[in-house]
Amino acid sequence: MTGGLEGPPPEERPTPAGKRNELGIRIDPAVEAARPTRRTVISALVEHEPGVLSDVSGLFSRRQFNIESLTVGPTENDDQARITLVVEESDPGIEQIKKQLRKLIPVIAVRELEPDAMRRELALVKVNATRPDRVAAVADMFGGKTVDASPDTATVEITGARQKIDAAIEAFSQFGIREISRTGTTALARGTDDTATVEAQHTEQPTQHTVPADDD
């Protein structure tokens, strides 16, 4: 018997799961995989042409990103449109969203907006109106206005940040909500800070008008 440490031979020794980080600390794979998520707004300036929204939505569908809302509309330039995306992903996921969007031919510029960006949403809330005076009082509380009324229902228009819309809907629930329609968030950067401009355009683009491959 040769000298050495007591215990099982190397091939029978248990091997800890996981890998080590740059500090040499072993990482639990389950902990590493559970990255925290955050909600953020991404603004994309795109060419105003058929198929752009299909390309963008197809990208998100294939990559299974968690989209909370998506709005699109014209800009001050008739040849361009602005897509505003609200997503909830981990930081690596958000970076992938921006990277993959920039690879689409019709996309001119992509930017993640700062938390203080101007964010607005519109909601139409149709409620039972057996007490129209109380419905009107709640609408006034949230700066809303009644856009339609009948003996049985009232439809109120509310605009503002997502939190305000959520609070208004909760308040209107006391009357019995019949229907809700929400636009999703649209947003612009504050002050002279450009939201997403041609100057921020990416320089490398694929040669075909297709959704990019799933490369990291």
N, C-alpha and C positions, 0 to 999 in steps of 0.2 A: 504494500500500500504506500503510495507516494504521499508526501506532505501536502497540506492545503486546507482550505476552509471546509468545515462540516456543512452538510446539506445536500440537496439533490443536484444531479449533474445539470449543466447549463440548459440542455434541451428540455428539462422538466421544470425549470424554474418559472414561476408566473411572470408574465410581462404586463406591466401597467398599461392601461388603455390611454390613448391620447398622445399628444406630442408636446414638445417644449417650445415656449415662446422665446423672444430674443433675450430675455433675462434668464433663461434656463429653467423656468418654472413650468412644470407639467400642466397641460390644459385638458380639462374634461371636455370631450367632443360635444356632449350634450349642452354644456354651458356655453361653449364657443358658438354653437349653432343658434342659440337663442339670442339673437341680436335685438336690442330694443328698437322700436319703430317710432317714427314721429310724423306728424302731418305737416305738409309743406305745399306751397303753390309754385308751379312751374309755368312760365309764360313762353310760348313758342310763336314766333313770327313766321308765317308760311306764305307761299305763293297762293293767290286766290284762284284756284283752278279745280276742276272736277277730280275726285279721287284722293284728295289730300286727307280728308277726315277718315276715309277708309284705310289709308296707309297707316295713319297714326293709331287708330283703334285696333287695327290688326296687329300692330307691334305689341300693344299692351295685352291683347288677348293671348298671343303666343307666349309671351314671357310671364304671364299670369301675375302681373303687377296689380296691386290693390288700388284701384281708382275710386275715389270718393265722388268726384264730379268732373265733367268735361264740358266746357262751353266754347263756342266758336262764333266769330262775328267779324264784320268788316272793320277796317281801320281808316285812318285819315288818307291812306294811299289805296286807290281803287284796285290796284293789282296785288294787294296783300291782305291777309286776314290774320287775326290773332286767336290762338287756341290757349285757353287757360285750363290747366289741369290741377286738381287737388288730389294728392296722393298720400298714402300712409305706408311708408316703407322704412327699412333700416337705412343707415347712411350709405352702405355699399349699393343697396337697391336704388336709391335716389340718384347716385352717380351713374349707375347703369342706364336709368331712364334717360338722363340728359345725354349720355354718350350715344345711345341708340337713336334717339330723336335726331341728333345732329347728322346722322348718317343718311337720313332720308333726303332725297333730292329736293322735294318742294320746301323743305325747312330752311329758312334763312338764318334764324338765330334762336337760341334757347337760353333761358336764364331762370335760375331759382330765385324767387323774390325774397326780400328780407321780411322778417316777422312784422315790421311796422308798415308794410305795403298797404295801400288802400284796397280793401276787399269788400265786395258787396254782392248781395244775393237778393233776388226777388221771389216772393211767394204769394200765391193766391190761395186763400183759405175759405172754403165754403162751410158755413156752420148753420145749425138750426137757429131760427130767429124768433122764437116765441117771446123773447125779451129783447127787442131791438135796441132799447136804450142802454142796456148793459153791454150788448155787443159793441155799440158805438163807443162806450166808455173805455172798453178794453182796446179797441182800435186806436183811440186817441192816446192812450197810455204808451203805445209803441210807435206812434207817429204814422199810423196806417190810415187808409181811407177806404170807405165802402164804395166798391165799383159796380155792385149789382145788388138789388134787393127785391124780395117778393114776400108775400104773406107768410111764407114758411122758411125761407132761407135768406142769408146775407153772405155776400162774398167780399172779403177784405183783402186789400193789397198791402203787403208789408215789404219794405226794403231795408237792408242793413247788413251787418256782419252776421255770420252763421249763428253765433251765440244769441244774437237778438231774435233771429227768426225762430230758433229752437224755443226760446222763452215765450215768444208770442204764441206759437202753436200750443205750448203747454197751457197757457192762459185761456186760449179759445176752446180747449178741450172740455171745459166746464159746461159749454153749451151743446156739445155733441158735434163733432166734426164729420162732415159728409165727404168732403174731398179736399185734397191738397195737391198743388202743383208748384214745384220749385225749379228755378232756373239753374241752380248750381252757382258756384262762385266765379265772378270775374274780377280782375285785379289789375292795378297799375302801381308802379313805383311812385314814391312821394317826390314832390318838388321837381327839380330839374334832372333828377336821376332817371335815365332812360330805362324803360321796362325791358325791352329786347329790341335792339336796333341792328341795322345792316352792318354797322361797324363791328359788331360782335360775331359776324358770320364766320362759320368754320371754313377752313381752307381746303379740306379734303372731303370729297364727296364720291360716292360710288358712281359707276358709269351707267347704271341702268336705273329706271324708275321702278324700283322694287323695294320691298321690305328687307332690311339687312339680315344677314345670318346671325345666329345666336352666338356670337363670339364675345368673349369677355375682354 
